[in-house]
Each structure stands twice: as structure tokens, then as C-alpha cells.
Amino acid sequence: MLTKQSYIFFLILFTIISFSALAIAHQSDEVFSRYISPSSLGLKREKLSHLHFYFHDLVSGKNATAVRVAEAPSTNSSSSSFGAVVMIDDPLTIKPDVNSKMVGRAQGIYAFASQTDFSLLMVFNFVFTQGKYNGSTLSVLGRNKVVSTVREMPIVGGSGLFRFARGYAQARPYSNSQAHTIVEYNVYVFHY
């Protein structure tokens, strides 16, 4: 049987241990998530940039930059190529000529995602290799309805000079052949 003093001692000890556990739990929350000022990361005023370039999707030949890596059993009998997945490493150039100055590459995948029309799921990065954006990227994730005159896809992030980026890309077909598709891109992006 506990004496009154022992009971009080254990009650105080239990209270101290409980508060210590709560303090430790509270500290771990602070380590996991906390508010920081954007200026502490060197972020200054947000800017809006417009980038203009041409995307070259070379689907056949010795220097193909787009390669089908997967397909469904029914893809080849589908009127929309539903289920085909293509890996890309496409050049981005200043002018429509594939031999003009290259400013970067589009790297990622597109997949034929509609059973009824030519609509793609686009998941790729614009990887810039020239000028002040050299080494920076913009990430695109969205739907591309290929037969539309203007396709709009979201910019969902970026790296380098495009950290915290958000915006959109407008794609306009420039020319299309069996082996080489050229798409004009206008990209509008907010970034720091």
C-alpha cells in the first residue's frame, strides 16, 4: 500500500515525465515543419518571364529523339493509339530549323491517354542549356490535345532560376511529317 507521500511523489514524477514527452513531441513537430521567410532563401521579388522556342519530336531515323517504350495489347488497333508510351529527349531550338541554336531539351514521357481522340498525357522537363537559364528546368504536367490549334499545359514547378515556378505553356503546331514534328512553344512562368 502506498503512503500519501509516495503517492504524491509518483504523481509529480508522472506529471514531469508527461510534460517532458509533450515537449519532445512538440519539438519534433517544429523540426518537421516550420514557417520561414522567403528572403531567408534569397528569394526577392517574383518575376514573370516569357520564353519562346521550338520543340522537335523526331520519331524515326538514326537520330530519333522520341522512342515508344510501352504499349497496350490493343494500341495498334486503336484509332487514337491509346496506351502507347513514348520516352523523349527532344531538342529545343531558337528557330524552327532543327539545326538552329539549341537552347535546351524536353526530357520525359508522353502517353496516348484518350480512347477517342489524339490526346496525350505530357510529363516532362524543359532542361535549359544556354544563357542565364543554363542548368535550370521547368516541369510540365498536363493534357495535350494534339489536334487543337493551341494547346495549353501547366508548368507545375522548376529548378535553378525557376525554383517555385508556376505558369503555363502554349504549344502550336508548326509542321508535321511522319518522321519530324515541330511545335512552337510560348511559355509564361512566374518565378523568383
N, C-alpha and C positions, 0 to 999 in steps of 0.2 A: 504494500500500500504506500502511495506517495504522500509525503508530507506536504504541507502548504508551501513551504519554501522550495521543495523540489518541483512542485507543480508550477510555481511562478518562474523558476529557473528554466524549465523546459518550454514554457510559454514564451519567454523572452528569447530563448535560443531559436525556437521555431520562427518567431517573428523576424529575427535578424537574418536567418537563412532565406526566408521567403522574400524579404526585401532585396537581399543580395541577388537572388535568382532573377527577380524582376528587373533589377538594374542591369544585370548582364544581358538579359533578353532585350532590353531597350537599347543597350549599346550596340548589339549586333544588328538591330534594325537600322540604326544610324549609319553603320558601316555599309550595309547593303544599298541603302537609298538615302540620298540627301540632296537638298537644293544647292546648286552652285550658280554663281553669276556667270552669264555668257562671257563677260570680259575676262574672267579668270582663265578661260581657254583661248584668249587672244581674239575673240570674236568682236568685231566692231559693227559698223552699220551694214545692214543687209543690202545686197545689190541685185538688180535684175539684169541678166546677160542674155543676149540673143546670139546663137551660134548657127551658122549656115554651112552645110556641106552635102556631099553626095555619097550615097551608100551603094556599094557594088556587090551584088549577090551572084557569084559565079558558080553555077550548079553543075557544070560538066567541064571536061577537058583536063589537061595536065595540071593546071593551076587552080583547080576548083577550090572555092573558099566556103562552100556550103555542101555538107555531106549528110545524106539520110542515114541515121544511126538506128532507127527503130520504126516498126510499122505494125499495124494490127493485121490479122489474117484477112480482113475484109477491105483493107486500104486500097488495093489495086482495083477493086470492083466498085469503089465508092466514087460518086460523081464529084465529091469535094476533097478527095484524098484523106478523108477522116482517119485519124490515128497515126499519120506519118509524123515523125520527129526528126528535125534537121539540126545538126550542130553547125554553127557558123564562126568564121573568123574573117569577116568581110572588111575590105579596105574602105576608109572614109577619105574622100578627096575634096579639094577646094573647088574643082570644076567637074563637069560630067565625064570628062575623059579619064578613064581608069589610070592613065599614065601621068595625070597632073599631080601636083604636090599632095602627098598623103599627110593628113593631119591626125590620123588615128585609125582604130579598128573597132568594129562591132563584134563582140565576142559573147557567145551564149547559145541559146536554142530558140527555135520556133517550132510550134507544133500545129498541125491542122486540127482545129478544135471544134469545127461545126460539121454536122451531118448533112446540112442543106446548102451551104454556100462556102466560098473560099474565105474563111476567117481563121486567123492564126492567133495562138497564144504566144506573145513575144516575151521572152525572159533573157535579157542580155545587158551588157555594159558597153557604153561608148568609152573606149580607152584612148585618151588623147596622148599624142606623141610629139607635138610641136608647140612652140611658143610658150606663153606663160602657163598654159594648161597641161604641159608635158608631165605625165605621170598621174594626172587626175582622171577620175572616172565619173560617169553619170549612169545610173541604173534605171532601166526601162522595164516595166511590167504591165502588160495590158493586152487588149484585143486589137487586132489589126484586120479590118475587113478589106481584103485585098482589092476588090472591085470598086471601092469608093474612090472618088476623085481626090479627096483629102481624108487621111486617116489621122486620128489623134490618139496618142498614147501617153500615159502618165510617166513622169520622171519621179521616182519614189525615193531617191537618195543619191549619194555620191561620196567621193573620197578626194583627198588632196585639197585643192582650192574649191572643190564642190562639196565639202562637208556640210551636212544639214541641208542639202539641196532638195528642192521641190519645184515642180513645174510640169511642162508638157512638151511633147514633140509632135510636130505636124509632118506627116510623110505624104509626098506627092509623087506619083509615078512619073518618071522621066522617059524611060524607054524600057522595052521588054522584048527579049528574044528567048528562044529555047535554052540558051546557054548563059545569058548575062542579063540580069535585071538591074537597072539603075533607078534609085529612088532619091529624090531631093528631100532633104530634111531641114526644117527650121525648128530650132529648139529654144524655148524660153524658160529660163530657170532662175529662181531666187536662190541666192547663196551668200555666204559672208566673205 
